[in-house]
Amino acid sequence: MSEKSISISKEQVIWLREMYETYRALLEGTPDDGNAAELKQVKKHVLPLIKELEKITK
């Protein structure tokens, strides 16, 4: 597998974190079984990526 590089700014990571927090709050605020499953997937896949990007851009 070939390595690829990306360019991301600290501001973009901050924006991504804010969007994640907004989306998480919306899902938690809506009592819906589909939202619970979606929230679980978002936390599992998106949050670790955001945390890695935050480490890189500090």
N, C-alpha and C positions, 0 to 999 in steps of 0.2 A: 504494500500500500504506500503510495507516495504521500509525503507530508505537504500540507498546504499551510500557508500563513494568512492571518487576517490582521487587519488594523482596526483598533477600537480605542476610542478616547475614554478618559475617566468620566466625562460628561455623559457619554452614551451608556456607560455601565450604570451610572446613577439614574438615568432615565429608565433603563430597563428594570432596575430594582423598584422604582416608583410604580411602573406599570404592573409589575408582578404583585406588589402589595395591594394595589387598587383591585386587580382581578381577584386576588385571594379574598379580599374583604367582600367583594360582590358575591362570590361563590358561597362564602360562609354565611352571608346575610340572607340567602335565599334557601328556604327549606325544600330541597328537591333531591331525590335520590341520584339523579344524573349529575347534579352539581357535586355531590360528595365524591363520586367516582372521578370526575374531571379534576377536582381539587387534589385528590390523591396523586393523579398522574402529573399534574403541574408541579406539585411539591417534589415528586420523585425525579423528574427530568429537568425542569427549568431551574429550580432553586440551586442545585449543585453547580450548574453552569454559571449562574450569576455569581456564586461564591468564588469560583475559579477566576472569573473575569475580574472580580474585585481585587483578588490577590495580585493579579498581573498588573493592574493599572494603578496600584497604590504608589 
